[in-house]
Amino acid sequence: MSLIGARVVVGRTCQPFGRGLRCFATAPTGPLAGVRVLDLARILAGPSATMLMGDMGAEIIKVERPKIGDDTRRYAPPYI
């Protein structure tokens, strides 16, 4: 099955991405809609707070170290 172009699904725009779809709200909603946040944080608490602000409708601009990225991406649950 091939998906070509974008499609709108109940207030969301979906576009083909890899083997699936990337969906996002067509307009920001939530208490922080219209707020722009510049995220320079690297360690767990900062990225977590930024994610919550994004979930509440803020537009997030994340700046990461070149070639290394955010330290939090390498964290994983402890393995037994």
PQR file with spaces between the fields and no chain letter, atoms N, CA, C, O and H, PARSE charges and radii, in Angstrom:
ATOM       1  N    MET     1       0.841   -1.182    0.000 -0.4000 1.5000
ATOM       2  CA   MET     1       0.000    0.000    0.000 -0.0000 2.0000
ATOM       3  C    MET     1       0.883    1.241    0.000  0.5500 1.7000
ATOM       4  O    MET     1       1.808    1.343    0.807 -0.5500 1.4000
ATOM       5  N    SER     2       0.617    2.151   -0.865 -0.4000 1.5000
ATOM       6  CA   SER     2       1.420    3.368   -0.980 -0.0000 2.0000
ATOM       7  C    SER     2       0.579    4.573   -0.588  0.5500 1.7000
ATOM       8  O    SER     2      -0.554    4.732   -1.042 -0.5500 1.4000
ATOM       9  H    SER     2      -0.133    2.067   -1.520  0.4000 1.0000
ATOM      10  N    LEU     3       1.150    5.415    0.259 -0.4000 1.5000
ATOM      11  CA   LEU     3       0.484    6.652    0.654 -0.0000 2.0000
ATOM      12  C    LEU     3       1.206    7.807   -0.007  0.5500 1.7000
ATOM      13  O    LEU     3       2.412    7.973    0.178 -0.5500 1.4000
ATOM      14  H    LEU     3       2.070    5.286    0.628  0.4000 1.0000
ATOM      15  N    ILE     4       0.494    8.597   -0.766 -0.4000 1.5000
ATOM      16  CA   ILE     4       1.103    9.705   -1.492 -0.0000 2.0000
ATOM      17  C    ILE     4       0.450   10.992   -1.040  0.5500 1.7000
ATOM      18  O    ILE     4      -0.776   11.091   -0.983 -0.5500 1.4000
ATOM      19  H    ILE     4      -0.486    8.462   -0.916  0.4000 1.0000
ATOM      20  N    GLY     5       1.288   11.996   -0.713 -0.4000 1.5000
ATOM      21  CA   GLY     5       0.790   13.298   -0.314 -0.0000 2.0000
ATOM      22  C    GLY     5       0.324   13.311    1.131  0.5500 1.7000
ATOM      23  O    GLY     5       0.462   12.320    1.847 -0.5500 1.4000
ATOM      24  H    GLY     5       2.283   11.915   -0.760  0.4000 1.0000
ATOM      25  N    ALA     6      -0.224   14.429    1.548 -0.4000 1.5000
ATOM      26  CA   ALA     6      -0.711   14.587    2.917 -0.0000 2.0000
ATOM      27  C    ALA     6      -2.205   14.349    2.957  0.5500 1.7000
ATOM      28  O    ALA     6      -2.906   14.524    1.960 -0.5500 1.4000
ATOM      29  H    ALA     6      -0.337   15.234    0.966  0.4000 1.0000
ATOM      30  N    ARG     7      -2.680   13.948    4.117 -0.4000 1.5000
ATOM      31  CA   ARG     7      -4.125   13.805    4.288 -0.0000 2.0000
ATOM      32  C    ARG     7      -4.500   14.323    5.663  0.5500 1.7000
ATOM      33  O    ARG     7      -3.665   14.331    6.568 -0.5500 1.4000
ATOM      34  H    ARG     7      -2.110   13.805    4.927  0.4000 1.0000
ATOM      35  N    VAL     8      -5.733   14.752    5.836 -0.4000 1.5000
ATOM      36  CA   VAL     8      -6.202   15.302    7.097 -0.0000 2.0000
ATOM      37  C    VAL     8      -7.088   14.282    7.781  0.5500 1.7000
ATOM      38  O    VAL     8      -8.011   13.742    7.172 -0.5500 1.4000
ATOM      39  H    VAL     8      -6.411   14.746    5.101  0.4000 1.0000
ATOM      40  N    VAL     9      -6.803   14.015    9.066 -0.4000 1.5000
ATOM      41  CA   VAL     9      -7.578   13.061    9.845 -0.0000 2.0000
ATOM      42  C    VAL     9      -7.988   13.739   11.141  0.5500 1.7000
ATOM      43  O    VAL     9      -7.140   13.973   12.001 -0.5500 1.4000
ATOM      44  H    VAL     9      -6.053   14.454    9.561  0.4000 1.0000
ATOM      45  N    VAL    10      -9.241   14.054   11.302 -0.4000 1.5000
ATOM      46  CA   VAL    10      -9.830   14.639   12.510 -0.0000 2.0000
ATOM      47  C    VAL    10      -8.923   15.681   13.156  0.5500 1.7000
ATOM      48  O    VAL    10      -8.418   15.461   14.257 -0.5500 1.4000
ATOM      49  H    VAL    10      -9.930   13.864   10.603  0.4000 1.0000
ATOM      50  N    GLY    11      -8.714   16.798   12.495 -0.4000 1.5000
ATOM      51  CA   GLY    11      -7.934   17.887   13.043 -0.0000 2.0000
ATOM      52  C    GLY    11      -6.434   17.661   13.030  0.5500 1.7000
ATOM      53  O    GLY    11      -5.691   18.436   13.633 -0.5500 1.4000
ATOM      54  H    GLY    11      -9.124   16.977   11.601  0.4000 1.0000
ATOM      55  N    ARG    12      -5.979   16.626   12.362 -0.4000 1.5000
ATOM      56  CA   ARG    12      -4.545   16.330   12.282 -0.0000 2.0000
ATOM      57  C    ARG    12      -4.133   16.211   10.818  0.5500 1.7000
ATOM      58  O    ARG    12      -4.913   15.757    9.981 -0.5500 1.4000
ATOM      59  H    ARG    12      -6.583   15.997   11.873  0.4000 1.0000
ATOM      60  N    THR    13      -2.918   16.614   10.520 -0.4000 1.5000
ATOM      61  CA   THR    13      -2.352   16.425    9.195 -0.0000 2.0000
ATOM      62  C    THR    13      -1.388   15.263    9.271  0.5500 1.7000
ATOM      63  O    THR    13      -0.534   15.220   10.156 -0.5500 1.4000
ATOM      64  H    THR    13      -2.284   16.982   11.200  0.4000 1.0000
ATOM      65  N    CYS    14      -1.513   14.321    8.354 -0.4000 1.5000
ATOM      66  CA   CYS    14      -0.635   13.155    8.335 -0.0000 2.0000
ATOM      67  C    CYS    14       0.110   13.116    7.004  0.5500 1.7000
ATOM      68  O    CYS    14      -0.479   13.320    5.942 -0.5500 1.4000
ATOM      69  H    CYS    14      -2.206   14.356    7.634  0.4000 1.0000
ATOM      70  N    GLN    15       1.416   12.850    7.079 -0.4000 1.5000
ATOM      71  CA   GLN    15       2.241   12.754    5.886 -0.0000 2.0000
ATOM      72  C    GLN    15       3.008   11.436    5.923  0.5500 1.7000
ATOM      73  O    GLN    15       3.331   10.943    7.004 -0.5500 1.4000
ATOM      74  H    GLN    15       1.894   12.684    7.941  0.4000 1.0000
ATOM      75  N    PRO    16       3.302   10.864    4.770 -0.5600 1.5000
ATOM      76  CA   PRO    16       4.098    9.639    4.742  0.2800 2.0000
ATOM      77  C    PRO    16       5.469    9.880    5.380  0.5500 1.7000
ATOM      78  O    PRO    16       6.100   10.910    5.144 -0.5500 1.4000
ATOM      79  N    PHE    17       5.915    8.930    6.180 -0.4000 1.5000
ATOM      80  CA   PHE    17       7.211    9.031    6.836 -0.0000 2.0000
ATOM      81  C    PHE    17       7.759    7.624    7.001  0.5500 1.7000
ATOM      82  O    PHE    17       7.268    6.850    7.823 -0.5500 1.4000
ATOM      83  H    PHE    17       5.402    8.093    6.372  0.4000 1.0000
ATOM      84  N    GLY    18       8.771    7.300    6.221 -0.4000 1.5000
ATOM      85  CA   GLY    18       9.310    5.936    6.261 -0.0000 2.0000
ATOM      86  C    GLY    18       8.237    4.957    5.845  0.5500 1.7000
ATOM      87  O    GLY    18       7.658    5.083    4.766 -0.5500 1.4000
ATOM      88  H    GLY    18       9.170    7.929    5.553  0.4000 1.0000
ATOM      89  N    ARG    19       7.970    3.985    6.693 -0.4000 1.5000
ATOM      90  CA   ARG    19       6.929    2.988    6.411 -0.0000 2.0000
ATOM      91  C    ARG    19       5.595    3.335    7.038  0.5500 1.7000
ATOM      92  O    ARG    19       4.634    2.578    6.893 -0.5500 1.4000
ATOM      93  H    ARG    19       8.441    3.883    7.569  0.4000 1.0000
ATOM      94  N    GLY    20       5.511    4.462    7.731 -0.4000 1.5000
ATOM      95  CA   GLY    20       4.274    4.825    8.405 -0.0000 2.0000
ATOM      96  C    GLY    20       3.860    6.245    8.071  0.5500 1.7000
ATOM      97  O    GLY    20       4.154    6.758    6.991 -0.5500 1.4000
ATOM      98  H    GLY    20       6.291    5.076    7.848  0.4000 1.0000
ATOM      99  N    LEU    21       3.176    6.870    9.014 -0.4000 1.5000
ATOM     100  CA   LEU    21       2.703    8.239    8.862 -0.0000 2.0000
ATOM     101  C    LEU    21       3.220    9.079   10.007  0.5500 1.7000
ATOM     102  O    LEU    21       3.359    8.592   11.129 -0.5500 1.4000
ATOM     103  H    LEU    21       2.938    6.453    9.891  0.4000 1.0000
ATOM     104  N    ARG    22       3.506   10.337    9.730 -0.4000 1.5000
ATOM     105  CA   ARG    22       3.826   11.305   10.774 -0.0000 2.0000
ATOM     106  C    ARG    22       2.618   12.217   10.864  0.5500 1.7000
ATOM     107  O    ARG    22       2.263   12.878    9.887 -0.5500 1.4000
ATOM     108  H    ARG    22       3.393   10.732    8.819  0.4000 1.0000
ATOM     109  N    CYS    23       1.985   12.259   12.023 -0.4000 1.5000
ATOM     110  CA   CYS    23       0.786   13.070   12.209 -0.0000 2.0000
ATOM     111  C    CYS    23       1.051   14.165   13.228  0.5500 1.7000
ATOM     112  O    CYS    23       1.789   13.963   14.193 -0.5500 1.4000
ATOM     113  H    CYS    23       2.273   11.722   12.816  0.4000 1.0000
ATOM     114  N    PHE    24       0.450   15.318   13.010 -0.4000 1.5000
ATOM     115  CA   PHE    24       0.572   16.423   13.943 -0.0000 2.0000
ATOM     116  C    PHE    24      -0.675   17.274   13.839  0.5500 1.7000
ATOM     117  O    PHE    24      -1.373   17.251   12.826 -0.5500 1.4000
ATOM     118  H    PHE    24      -0.150   15.482   12.226  0.4000 1.0000
ATOM     119  N    ALA    25      -0.951   18.027   14.896 -0.4000 1.5000
ATOM     120  CA   ALA    25      -2.142   18.874   14.927 -0.0000 2.0000
ATOM     121  C    ALA    25      -2.034   19.952   13.861  0.5500 1.7000
ATOM     122  O    ALA    25      -0.951   20.491   13.632 -0.5500 1.4000
ATOM     123  H    ALA    25      -0.383   18.046   15.719  0.4000 1.0000
ATOM     124  N    THR    26      -3.146   20.273   13.207 -0.4000 1.5000
ATOM     125  CA   THR    26      -3.132   21.287   12.163 -0.0000 2.0000
ATOM     126  C    THR    26      -2.962   22.682   12.744  0.5500 1.7000
ATOM     127  O    THR    26      -2.414   23.557   12.074 -0.5500 1.4000
ATOM     128  H    THR    26      -4.026   19.835   13.394  0.4000 1.0000
ATOM     129  N    ALA    27      -3.415   22.915   13.967 -0.4000 1.5000
ATOM     130  CA   ALA    27      -3.243   24.194   14.644 -0.0000 2.0000
ATOM     131  C    ALA    27      -2.882   23.915   16.097  0.5500 1.7000
ATOM     132  O    ALA    27      -3.429   22.989   16.696 -0.5500 1.4000
ATOM     133  H    ALA    27      -3.860   22.204   14.512  0.4000 1.0000
ATOM     134  N    PRO    28      -1.976   24.693   16.674 -0.5600 1.5000
ATOM     135  CA   PRO    28      -1.609   24.457   18.067  0.2800 2.0000
ATOM     136  C    PRO    28      -2.822   24.576   18.986  0.5500 1.7000
ATOM     137  O    PRO    28      -3.652   25.471   18.832 -0.5500 1.4000
ATOM     138  N    THR    29      -2.903   23.673   19.926 -0.4000 1.5000
ATOM     139  CA   THR    29      -3.973   23.713   20.918 -0.0000 2.0000
ATOM     140  C    THR    29      -3.353   23.584   22.294  0.5500 1.7000
ATOM     141  O    THR    29      -2.190   23.199   22.413 -0.5500 1.4000
ATOM     142  H    THR    29      -2.228   22.945   20.052  0.4000 1.0000
ATOM     143  N    GLY    30      -4.089   23.893   23.312 -0.4000 1.5000
ATOM     144  CA   GLY    30      -3.604   23.762   24.675 -0.0000 2.0000
ATOM     145  C    GLY    30      -3.283   25.108   25.296  0.5500 1.7000
ATOM     146  O    GLY    30      -3.329   26.134   24.617 -0.5500 1.4000
ATOM     147  H    GLY    30      -5.034   24.206   23.216  0.4000 1.0000
ATOM     148  N    PRO    31      -2.958   25.112   26.583 -0.5600 1.5000
ATOM     149  CA   PRO    31      -2.737   26.374   27.291  0.2800 2.0000
ATOM     150  C    PRO    31      -1.496   27.137   26.840  0.5500 1.7000
ATOM     151  O    PRO    31      -1.418   28.346   27.054 -0.5500 1.4000
ATOM     152  N    LEU    32      -0.528   26.471   26.225 -0.4000 1.5000
ATOM     153  CA   LEU    32       0.682   27.154   25.766 -0.0000 2.0000
ATOM     154  C    LEU    32       0.699   27.396   24.262  0.5500 1.7000
ATOM     155  O    LEU    32       1.752   27.696   23.699 -0.5500 1.4000
ATOM     156  H    LEU    32      -0.592   25.489   26.051  0.4000 1.0000
ATOM     157  N    ALA    33      -0.443   27.273   23.608 -0.4000 1.5000
ATOM     158  CA   ALA    33      -0.524   27.524   22.162 -0.0000 2.0000
ATOM     159  C    ALA    33      -0.077   28.954   21.881  0.5500 1.7000
ATOM     160  O    ALA    33      -0.531   29.893   22.535 -0.5500 1.4000
ATOM     161  H    ALA    33      -1.298   27.029   24.065  0.4000 1.0000
ATOM     162  N    GLY    34       0.808   29.115   20.913 -0.4000 1.5000
ATOM     163  CA   GLY    34       1.308   30.434   20.555 -0.0000 2.0000
ATOM     164  C    GLY    34       2.584   30.820   21.283  0.5500 1.7000
ATOM     165  O    GLY    34       3.164   31.866   20.990 -0.5500 1.4000
ATOM     166  H    GLY    34       1.177   28.353   20.381  0.4000 1.0000
ATOM     167  N    VAL    35       3.038   29.994   22.236 -0.4000 1.5000
ATOM     168  CA   VAL    35       4.275   30.268   22.962 -0.0000 2.0000
ATOM     169  C    VAL    35       5.420   29.540   22.267  0.5500 1.7000
ATOM     170  O    VAL    35       5.278   28.374   21.899 -0.5500 1.4000
ATOM     171  H    VAL    35       2.566   29.145   22.474  0.4000 1.0000
ATOM     172  N    ARG    36       6.543   30.211   22.087 -0.4000 1.5000
ATOM     173  CA   ARG    36       7.717   29.595   21.468 -0.0000 2.0000
ATOM     174  C    ARG    36       8.771   29.396   22.560  0.5500 1.7000
ATOM     175  O    ARG    36       9.079   30.324   23.309 -0.5500 1.4000
ATOM     176  H    ARG    36       6.658   31.158   22.386  0.4000 1.0000
ATOM     177  N    VAL    37       9.324   28.177   22.645 -0.4000 1.5000
ATOM     178  CA   VAL    37      10.299   27.829   23.678 -0.0000 2.0000
ATOM     179  C    VAL    37      11.619   27.466   23.009  0.5500 1.7000
ATOM     180  O    VAL    37      11.646   26.660   22.079 -0.5500 1.4000
ATOM     181  H    VAL    37       9.074   27.424   22.037  0.4000 1.0000
ATOM     182  N    LEU    38      12.712   28.059   23.481 -0.4000 1.5000
ATOM     183  CA   LEU    38      14.045   27.709   23.020 -0.0000 2.0000
ATOM     184  C    LEU    38      14.648   26.767   24.053  0.5500 1.7000
ATOM     185  O    LEU    38      14.873   27.162   25.196 -0.5500 1.4000
ATOM     186  H    LEU    38      12.690   28.714   24.236  0.4000 1.0000
ATOM     187  N    ASP    39      14.910   25.528   23.658 -0.4000 1.5000
ATOM     188  CA   ASP    39      15.420   24.506   24.576 -0.0000 2.0000
ATOM     189  C    ASP    39      16.906   24.301   24.345  0.5500 1.7000
ATOM     190  O    ASP    39      17.319   23.848   23.277 -0.5500 1.4000
ATOM     191  H    ASP    39      14.727   25.207   22.729  0.4000 1.0000
ATOM     192  N    LEU    40      17.720   24.638   25.360 -0.4000 1.5000
ATOM     193  CA   LEU    40      19.159   24.433   25.316 -0.0000 2.0000
ATOM     194  C    LEU    40      19.584   23.377   26.328  0.5500 1.7000
ATOM     195  O    LEU    40      20.779   23.164   26.531 -0.5500 1.4000
ATOM     196  H    LEU    40      17.385   25.006   26.227  0.4000 1.0000
ATOM     197  N    ALA    41      18.620   22.712   26.969 -0.4000 1.5000
ATOM     198  CA   ALA    41      18.904   21.744   28.029 -0.0000 2.0000
ATOM     199  C    ALA    41      19.502   20.461   27.469  0.5500 1.7000
ATOM     200  O    ALA    41      19.289   20.110   26.308 -0.5500 1.4000
ATOM     201  H    ALA    41      17.649   22.885   26.805  0.4000 1.0000
ATOM     202  N    ARG    42      20.269   19.758   28.336 -0.4000 1.5000
ATOM     203  CA   ARG    42      20.932   18.525   27.899 -0.0000 2.0000
ATOM     204  C    ARG    42      20.567   17.321   28.758  0.5500 1.7000
ATOM     205  O    ARG    42      20.549   16.197   28.256 -0.5500 1.4000
ATOM     206  H    ARG    42      20.442   20.043   29.278  0.4000 1.0000
ATOM     207  N    ILE    43      20.284   17.523   30.001 -0.4000 1.5000
ATOM     208  CA   ILE    43      20.115   16.414   30.929 -0.0000 2.0000
ATOM     209  C    ILE    43      18.625   16.224   31.238  0.5500 1.7000
ATOM     210  O    ILE    43      17.817   17.124   31.008 -0.5500 1.4000
ATOM     211  H    ILE    43      20.298   18.436   30.409  0.4000 1.0000
ATOM     212  N    LEU    44      18.284   15.090   31.739 -0.4000 1.5000
ATOM     213  CA   LEU    44      16.933   14.558   31.876 -0.0000 2.0000
ATOM     214  C    LEU    44      15.828   15.561   32.226  0.5500 1.7000
ATOM     215  O    LEU    44      14.811   15.589   31.534 -0.5500 1.4000
ATOM     216  H    LEU    44      18.940   14.359   31.925  0.4000 1.0000
ATOM     217  N    ALA    45      15.978   16.368   33.250 -0.4000 1.5000
ATOM     218  CA   ALA    45      14.893   17.260   33.682 -0.0000 2.0000
ATOM     219  C    ALA    45      14.540   18.302   32.617  0.5500 1.7000
ATOM     220  O    ALA    45      13.362   18.588   32.404 -0.5500 1.4000
ATOM     221  H    ALA    45      16.805   16.345   33.812  0.4000 1.0000
ATOM     222  N    GLY    46      15.543   18.869   31.951 -0.4000 1.5000
ATOM     223  CA   GLY    46      15.288   19.893   30.934 -0.0000 2.0000
ATOM     224  C    GLY    46      14.492   19.367   29.756  0.5500 1.7000
ATOM     225  O    GLY    46      13.445   19.928   29.433 -0.5500 1.4000
ATOM     226  H    GLY    46      16.500   18.636   32.124  0.4000 1.0000
ATOM     227  N    PRO    47      14.955   18.295   29.093 -0.5600 1.5000
ATOM     228  CA   PRO    47      14.192   17.751   27.967  0.2800 2.0000
ATOM     229  C    PRO    47      12.796   17.256   28.372  0.5500 1.7000
ATOM     230  O    PRO    47      11.854   17.337   27.583 -0.5500 1.4000
ATOM     231  N    SER    48      12.667   16.748   29.592 -0.4000 1.5000
ATOM     232  CA   SER    48      11.346   16.292   30.052 -0.0000 2.0000
ATOM     233  C    SER    48      10.392   17.465   30.197  0.5500 1.7000
ATOM     234  O    SER    48       9.230   17.376   29.802 -0.5500 1.4000
ATOM     235  H    SER    48      13.432   16.681   30.233  0.4000 1.0000
ATOM     236  N    ALA    49      10.877   18.569   30.765 -0.4000 1.5000
ATOM     237  CA   ALA    49      10.041   19.766   30.907 -0.0000 2.0000
ATOM     238  C    ALA    49       9.668   20.326   29.539  0.5500 1.7000
ATOM     239  O    ALA    49       8.534   20.759   29.330 -0.5500 1.4000
ATOM     240  H    ALA    49      11.822   18.641   31.086  0.4000 1.0000
ATOM     241  N    THR    50      10.621   20.319   28.605 -0.4000 1.5000
ATOM     242  CA   THR    50      10.341   20.807   27.251 -0.0000 2.0000
ATOM     243  C    THR    50       9.287   19.948   26.577  0.5500 1.7000
ATOM     244  O    THR    50       8.411   20.471   25.887 -0.5500 1.4000
ATOM     245  H    THR    50      11.542   19.968   28.774  0.4000 1.0000
ATOM     246  N    MET    51       9.359   18.629   26.767 -0.4000 1.5000
ATOM     247  CA   MET    51       8.369   17.736   26.180 -0.0000 2.0000
ATOM     248  C    MET    51       6.971   18.052   26.722  0.5500 1.7000
ATOM     249  O    MET    51       5.997   18.063   25.970 -0.5500 1.4000
ATOM     250  H    MET    51      10.070   18.204   27.327  0.4000 1.0000
ATOM     251  N    LEU    52       6.881   18.305   28.021 -0.4000 1.5000
ATOM     252  CA   LEU    52       5.578   18.644   28.610 -0.0000 2.0000
ATOM     253  C    LEU    52       5.043   19.955   28.040  0.5500 1.7000
ATOM     254  O    LEU    52       3.849   20.072   27.763 -0.5500 1.4000
ATOM     255  H    LEU    52       7.673   18.295   28.632  0.4000 1.0000
ATOM     256  N    MET    53       5.921   20.940   27.866 -0.4000 1.5000
ATOM     257  CA   MET    53       5.476   22.210   27.275 -0.0000 2.0000
ATOM     258  C    MET    53       5.002   22.004   25.839  0.5500 1.7000
ATOM     259  O    MET    53       4.022   22.618   25.417 -0.5500 1.4000
ATOM     260  H    MET    53       6.891   20.845   28.092  0.4000 1.0000
ATOM     261  N    GLY    54       5.690   21.147   25.087 -0.4000 1.5000
ATOM     262  CA   GLY    54       5.250   20.828   23.733 -0.0000 2.0000
ATOM     263  C    GLY    54       3.912   20.126   23.727  0.5500 1.7000
ATOM     264  O    GLY    54       3.073   20.385   22.865 -0.5500 1.4000
ATOM     265  H    GLY    54       6.486   20.649   25.430  0.4000 1.0000
ATOM     266  N    ASP    55       3.704   19.226   24.698 -0.4000 1.5000
ATOM     267  CA   ASP    55       2.410   18.540   24.810 -0.0000 2.0000
ATOM     268  C    ASP    55       1.285   19.509   25.119  0.5500 1.7000
ATOM     269  O    ASP    55       0.129   19.247   24.787 -0.5500 1.4000
ATOM     270  H    ASP    55       4.385   19.016   25.398  0.4000 1.0000
ATOM     271  N    MET    56       1.617   20.639   25.758 -0.4000 1.5000
ATOM     272  CA   MET    56       0.608   21.646   26.090 -0.0000 2.0000
ATOM     273  C    MET    56       0.447   22.685   24.988  0.5500 1.7000
ATOM     274  O    MET    56      -0.254   23.679   25.181 -0.5500 1.4000
ATOM     275  H    MET    56       2.556   20.852   26.027  0.4000 1.0000
ATOM     276  N    GLY    57       1.088   22.474   23.824 -0.4000 1.5000
ATOM     277  CA   GLY    57       0.842   23.328   22.678 -0.0000 2.0000
ATOM     278  C    GLY    57       1.948   24.291   22.310  0.5500 1.7000
ATOM     279  O    GLY    57       1.822   24.998   21.311 -0.5500 1.4000
ATOM     280  H    GLY    57       1.657   21.667   23.668  0.4000 1.0000
ATOM     281  N    ALA    58       3.034   24.352   23.077 -0.4000 1.5000
ATOM     282  CA   ALA    58       4.113   25.291   22.760 -0.0000 2.0000
ATOM     283  C    ALA    58       4.885   24.812   21.537  0.5500 1.7000
ATOM     284  O    ALA    58       4.986   23.611   21.285 -0.5500 1.4000
ATOM     285  H    ALA    58       3.137   23.777   23.889  0.4000 1.0000
ATOM     286  N    GLU    59       5.427   25.762   20.780 -0.4000 1.5000
ATOM     287  CA   GLU    59       6.313   25.437   19.667 -0.0000 2.0000
ATOM     288  C    GLU    59       7.721   25.329   20.245  0.5500 1.7000
ATOM     289  O    GLU    59       8.201   26.270   20.877 -0.5500 1.4000
ATOM     290  H    GLU    59       5.344   26.738   20.984  0.4000 1.0000
ATOM     291  N    ILE    60       8.383   24.199   20.037 -0.4000 1.5000
ATOM     292  CA   ILE    60       9.691   23.943   20.631 -0.0000 2.0000
ATOM     293  C    ILE    60      10.788   24.082   19.583  0.5500 1.7000
ATOM     294  O    ILE    60      10.698   23.513   18.495 -0.5500 1.4000
ATOM     295  H    ILE    60       7.993   23.435   19.523  0.4000 1.0000
ATOM     296  N    ILE    61      11.824   24.846   19.923 -0.4000 1.5000
ATOM     297  CA   ILE    61      13.019   24.938   19.099 -0.0000 2.0000
ATOM     298  C    ILE    61      14.138   24.351   19.939  0.5500 1.7000
ATOM     299  O    ILE    61      14.565   24.958   20.922 -0.5500 1.4000
ATOM     300  H    ILE    61      11.897   25.308   20.807  0.4000 1.0000
ATOM     301  N    LYS    62      14.616   23.172   19.558 -0.4000 1.5000
ATOM     302  CA   LYS    62      15.627   22.452   20.344 -0.0000 2.0000
ATOM     303  C    LYS    62      16.983   22.614   19.684  0.5500 1.7000
ATOM     304  O    LYS    62      17.138   22.372   18.487 -0.5500 1.4000
ATOM     305  H    LYS    62      14.270   22.679   18.760  0.4000 1.0000
ATOM     306  N    VAL    63      17.973   23.030   20.484 -0.4000 1.5000
ATOM     307  CA   VAL    63      19.342   23.171   20.011 -0.0000 2.0000
ATOM     308  C    VAL    63      20.176   22.096   20.706  0.5500 1.7000
ATOM     309  O    VAL    63      20.197   22.018   21.934 -0.5500 1.4000
ATOM     310  H    VAL    63      17.848   23.227   21.456  0.4000 1.0000
ATOM     311  N    GLU    64      20.865   21.265   19.912 -0.4000 1.5000
ATOM     312  CA   GLU    64      21.672   20.181   20.461 -0.0000 2.0000
ATOM     313  C    GLU    64      23.123   20.331   20.014  0.5500 1.7000
ATOM     314  O    GLU    64      23.419   21.042   19.053 -0.5500 1.4000
ATOM     315  H    GLU    64      20.848   21.329   18.914  0.4000 1.0000
ATOM     316  N    ARG    65      24.020   19.654   20.724 -0.4000 1.5000
ATOM     317  CA   ARG    65      25.429   19.672   20.351 -0.0000 2.0000
ATOM     318  C    ARG    65      25.613   18.962   19.009  0.5500 1.7000
ATOM     319  O    ARG    65      25.025   17.902   18.793 -0.5500 1.4000
ATOM     320  H    ARG    65      23.780   19.077   21.505  0.4000 1.0000
ATOM     321  N    PRO    66      26.413   19.521   18.109 -0.5600 1.5000
ATOM     322  CA   PRO    66      26.635   18.879   16.807  0.2800 2.0000
ATOM     323  C    PRO    66      27.268   17.497   16.969  0.5500 1.7000
ATOM     324  O    PRO    66      28.141   17.306   17.816 -0.5500 1.4000
ATOM     325  N    LYS    67      26.836   16.558   16.174 -0.4000 1.5000
ATOM     326  CA   LYS    67      27.333   15.187   16.088 -0.0000 2.0000
ATOM     327  C    LYS    67      27.072   14.334   17.322  0.5500 1.7000
ATOM     328  O    LYS    67      27.155   13.109   17.237 -0.5500 1.4000
ATOM     329  H    LYS    67      26.127   16.714   15.487  0.4000 1.0000
ATOM     330  N    ILE    68      26.762   14.928   18.453 -0.4000 1.5000
ATOM     331  CA   ILE    68      26.544   14.152   19.682 -0.0000 2.0000
ATOM     332  C    ILE    68      25.057   14.104   20.041  0.5500 1.7000
ATOM     333  O    ILE    68      24.542   13.055   20.428 -0.5500 1.4000
ATOM     334  H    ILE    68      26.694   15.923   18.523  0.4000 1.0000
ATOM     335  N    GLY    69      24.379   15.230   19.913 -0.4000 1.5000
ATOM     336  CA   GLY    69      22.964   15.282   20.244 -0.0000 2.0000
ATOM     337  C    GLY    69      22.727   15.423   21.734  0.5500 1.7000
ATOM     338  O    GLY    69      23.628   15.785   22.490 -0.5500 1.4000
ATOM     339  H    GLY    69      24.797   16.082   19.599  0.4000 1.0000
ATOM     340  N    ASP    70      21.518   15.135   22.141 -0.4000 1.5000
ATOM     341  CA   ASP    70      21.094   15.258   23.527 -0.0000 2.0000
ATOM     342  C    ASP    70      21.540   14.030   24.319  0.5500 1.7000
ATOM     343  O    ASP    70      21.377   12.901   23.855 -0.5500 1.4000
ATOM     344  H    ASP    70      20.785   14.841   21.527  0.4000 1.0000
ATOM     345  N    ASP    71      22.102   14.243   25.511 -0.4000 1.5000
ATOM     346  CA   ASP    71      22.545   13.132   26.360 -0.0000 2.0000
ATOM     347  C    ASP    71      21.401   12.192   26.714  0.5500 1.7000
ATOM     348  O    ASP    71      21.615   10.989   26.861 -0.5500 1.4000
ATOM     349  H    ASP    71      22.235   15.160   25.887  0.4000 1.0000
ATOM     350  N    THR    72      20.194   12.722   26.852 -0.4000 1.5000
ATOM     351  CA   THR    72      19.041   11.926   27.265 -0.0000 2.0000
ATOM     352  C    THR    72      18.696   10.847   26.247  0.5500 1.7000
ATOM     353  O    THR    72      18.109    9.829   26.616 -0.5500 1.4000
ATOM     354  H    THR    72      20.020   13.700   26.733  0.4000 1.0000
ATOM     355  N    ARG    73      19.039   11.038   24.993 -0.4000 1.5000
ATOM     356  CA   ARG    73      18.733   10.027   23.968 -0.0000 2.0000
ATOM     357  C    ARG    73      19.463    8.711   24.215  0.5500 1.7000
ATOM     358  O    ARG    73      19.010    7.657   23.767 -0.5500 1.4000
ATOM     359  H    ARG    73      19.516   11.864   24.693  0.4000 1.0000
ATOM     360  N    ARG    74      20.592    8.765   24.927 -0.4000 1.5000
ATOM     361  CA   ARG    74      21.359    7.552   25.198 -0.0000 2.0000
ATOM     362  C    ARG    74      20.899    6.825   26.461  0.5500 1.7000
ATOM     363  O    ARG    74      21.359    5.716   26.732 -0.5500 1.4000
ATOM     364  H    ARG    74      20.960    9.621   25.291  0.4000 1.0000
ATOM     365  N    TYR    75      19.992    7.435   27.241 -0.4000 1.5000
ATOM     366  CA   TYR    75      19.523    6.788   28.477 -0.0000 2.0000
ATOM     367  C    TYR    75      18.582    5.649   28.110  0.5500 1.7000
ATOM     368  O    TYR    75      17.800    5.752   27.165 -0.5500 1.4000
ATOM     369  H    TYR    75      19.618    8.336   27.021  0.4000 1.0000
ATOM     370  N    ALA    76      18.667    4.583   28.856 -0.4000 1.5000
ATOM     371  CA   ALA    76      17.780    3.434   28.653 -0.0000 2.0000
ATOM     372  C    ALA    76      17.425    2.879   30.025  0.5500 1.7000
ATOM     373  O    ALA    76      18.154    3.102   30.991 -0.5500 1.4000
ATOM     374  H    ALA    76      19.302    4.499   29.623  0.4000 1.0000
ATOM     375  N    PRO    77      16.327    2.168   30.117 -0.5600 1.5000
ATOM     376  CA   PRO    77      16.000    1.568   31.408  0.2800 2.0000
ATOM     377  C    PRO    77      17.065    0.530   31.788  0.5500 1.7000
ATOM     378  O    PRO    77      17.700   -0.066   30.918 -0.5500 1.4000
ATOM     379  N    PRO    78      17.248    0.327   33.081 -0.5600 1.5000
ATOM     380  CA   PRO    78      18.260   -0.664   33.492  0.2800 2.0000
ATOM     381  C    PRO    78      17.863   -2.060   33.006  0.5500 1.7000
ATOM     382  O    PRO    78      16.700   -2.458   33.071 -0.5500 1.4000
ATOM     383  N    TYR    79      18.855   -2.775   32.524 -0.4000 1.5000
ATOM     384  CA   TYR    79      18.621   -4.116   32.026 -0.0000 2.0000
ATOM     385  C    TYR    79      19.088   -5.128   33.045  0.5500 1.7000
ATOM     386  O    TYR    79      20.097   -4.915   33.719 -0.5500 1.4000
ATOM     387  H    TYR    79      19.800   -2.452   32.471  0.4000 1.0000
ATOM     388  N    ILE    80      18.378   -6.210   33.164 -0.4000 1.5000
ATOM     389  CA   ILE    80      18.728   -7.263   34.138 -0.0000 2.0000
ATOM     390  C    ILE    80      19.493   -8.359   33.446  0.5500 1.7000
ATOM     391  O    ILE    80      19.881   -9.337   34.083 -0.5500 1.4000
ATOM     392  H    ILE    80      17.559   -6.383   32.616  0.4000 1.0000
